[in-house]
Amino acid sequence: MEHGQNIQELTLEEVMGDRFGRYSKYIIQERALPDIRDGLKPVQRRILFAMNQDGNTHEKSFRKSAKSVGNIMGNYHPHGDSSIYEAMVRMSQDWKLRNVLIEMHGNNGSMDGDPPAAMRYTEARLSEVSGELLKDIEKETVDFVWNFDDTEKEPTVLPAKFPNLLVNGSTGISAGYATEIPTHNLSEVIDGTIYLIDHPEASVDDLIQFIPGPDFPTGGILQGADEIKKAYETGRGKAIVRSKTEIQEIKGGKQQIVISEIPYEVNKASLVKKMDEIRLNKKVDGIAEVRDESDRTGLQIVVELKKEANAQGILNYLFKNTDLQINYNFNIVAIDKMRPQQVGIKRMLASYVEHRQSVILKRSQYELQKALTRQHIVEGLIKALSILDQVIETIRQSKDKKDAKNNLVMMHAFTSEQAEAIVTLQLYRLTNTDITQLNKEAEELAVTIAKLEKIIQHKEELFKLMKQELREVKKKYGTPRVTTIEKEITEITIDTEVLVAQEDVMVTITHEGYMKRSSLRSYSASNGEDTGMKDGDYVVYQAQANTLDHLLLVTNKGNVIYRPVHELPELRFKEVGEHISQMITNLEIEETIFQVFAYREFTENATFVLFTKDGYTKQTLQTEFSPWRTYKTRSQTMIKFKDKADELIGVFSTQPSDTLDAYLTTHQAFALRYPLKDIPVLGAKAAGVKSVNLKAEDYVVGASLIDPLDQTPVTYVTQRGALKRMIAQEIPATARAQRGLMVFRELKKQAHRVVGMALGEVGLQVINQKGDQLEVMAVHYPITDRQSNGSFILNEKDGGLVTQVHIHEVE
């Protein structure tokens, strides 16, 4: 029964919440985030402290890394040796830290992301600048706590003689918090700190005068002064880091891009590989070769270009599409008073100054205590030497050391500490020189004590000393800045010309959606005939275009597909082509291409005029169809249909200067003409307005734009196989959305119904129910008046009604 009382029933939520909460607290405080005072994570602090304890310091010889790792693991950091060694290696990499904290012999990794040699092969010691972080640690300057097995004490923070958090930065991910602090220039950070000591009310603007921005060990160019300032104020911000590049002329009239510095924490090997893939995949035309020429003298990547290549354009493309330029996201989070805080630069420096103040105060108190103790002893020795004979007499008369001490205290008023010093005195110290030395030491001690008391009692003296020590560090370890800071972020624009080899090609697009571009050579070889096509398909668009041109493919379902000519599949003229559905995912089953527009760039205010089968129309600005982000896989709406069954029957491109009339014909043989300006300009998603007043069961068969001052022949084909031509302008211009006039005489029986309409001198392919195909040329038929019913070209008794009419331009 007793055991049963210890069993708690808890819900899974409680247990999970509690355990994860504890784990989170641990990894936030004890693993992933740096301390705001010394800028170190626990594992880094333990590495430095343990190596210092072992005397593995910069003035002594190197020692096997495995030995240090074993010590750190056994005494302070009860985790895997790999995590300790990886932290140790990072602290030795001069492309990760601005001032390395550990010196390492052997392979400690590379900018290419190569792994370091195993710890049994490498040797390490603390760097000289690490010594400055650890200096005075033995003088009770920082708090110590017991280690994991209560056998040793370890520091909770290092004395840190310089603001290491800013100088070496930090990066880490914990639960709910991540940190990304860039590296900075030691000299600048110290100047900023000194200014803050003198001006505690300083603003971020004041501090930026001294610390203009990060200084990465890998150099590069940092852009965006405003973003840096924002990051320094709030702890968050985004700046741009780009490589240092130069375009050089080489023999043969060619050029090459030479890269001498790359952004911080970019893997050089991956960068070179990515640039070479761009060359291989011909994403840019003009790169001949990409070489990594880095050696022990420094980093150098060369991108050799072909003749006539646009070097600046290619460089811009590489900036945009590779890690030659990156976004650097500041996220300054550190442990401040045991809690993770997002801090700005002022808080960081102020916390450091506060920490350093406490260190100097504790150190001064420790040294003062030591000096007072020594002063007391020295006073005793001087007094003893002045009455030396009596002292010796007293000692000689004593039984043992303890008795001697007691007698000295009793007979000559020495304190027990002084008596201890006298009885342990060696005989040679009684020479004449010793008294002068003691007097000199007493004087020096008096000066030291006065100085230390002044520091302890007067803040300004303490700060004066702090500034002096900071200046010493700056003088000894300061180096010039290597990252250039530019105020403005350069906008990268990429001209299509750079990406595309400019050539004239023959573009073919079919009704069912097969598209291709063929070289003019392939086109000529087949005399422009026999383009590859599926049975029953026909060409909607075939024309010569340049690879820098653009196409808009309009479907019968009111969608538009954008394709730059250079992205069409390059195939022989006799090949079928690639189907649009291989790329565009949102097409309907019955969707077909019925119109194609080619352009180099849109004219301002130019419009597309759209007509639908159900009798709707609108104009939409062409600029609304500028390439959209997802154009490769999705079409864009050109018009919204009120009824799903509706479809487009005419789309025309117009310029703002055009004065045209719309001309429509319906199945029941009504024709209507009205000015284009009656059709409103609406957005791409609009459904439009009525184009013609339709009777029940009627629909629009054809629509076009005509010049009102011209004589435009229009050809009609009816379901009974009759063909008739008339002048379109014979229909008087009225207003939009009226019924219009009949263009065939209404018969009592089997009235003519229009199946196809075509303007101009075109060729027509007429197909009937039986599948007979008849090719006719409009120009071979006479022009008649509006009332005539034309002449029969197919016999409806033989092959049934006419079902389709395809129109094609006559060359």
Protein Blocks (a to p, Z undefined) as FASTA:
>chain_A
ZZmmmpccddfklmmmmmmmmmmmmmmmmmmpccfklopafklmmmmmmmmmnopafkbc
cddfklmmmmmmmmmmccdfklmmmmmmmmmmcklbmbdcbdcedjebjfkopacddfkl
pccdddfklmmmmgoklnopaccdddfkopaccdfbdfklacfklmnopadddehiacdd
ddddfklmmmmmmmmmmmmmbcfklmmmmmnbccdfkgpadehjklmmmmmmnopacddd
dddddddddehhiacdddfbdcehiafklmmmmmmmmmmnomaghifbdcdfbdfkbccd
dddddehiafklmmmmmmmmmckbccddddddddeehiacdddfklmmmmmmmmmmmmmm
mmmmmmmmmmmmmmmmmmmmmmmmmmmmmmmmmmmmpmblmlmmmmmmmmnopafklmmm
mmmpcfklmpmklmmmmmmmmmmmmmmmmmmmmmmmmmklmmmmmmmmmmmmmmmmgccd
fbdcdfbacdddddfklmpccddddddddfkopacdddfklmmmnnopaiacdehiacfb
dcdddfkbccddddfkopacdddfklpccddfkbnbjcfklmmmkbcfklccfbdcddfb
dcehiacddddfkopacdddfklmgccfklmmpccdfbdcfblkbccfbdcdddfklccd
dddddfkopacdddfklpccddfkbgbjafbdcdehiacfbdcdddfkbccddddddfko
pacdddfklpccddehiabjcfbdcdfbhpacdfbdcedjdddddddfkopacdddfklp
ccddfkbgbjafbdfklnopafbdcddddZZ
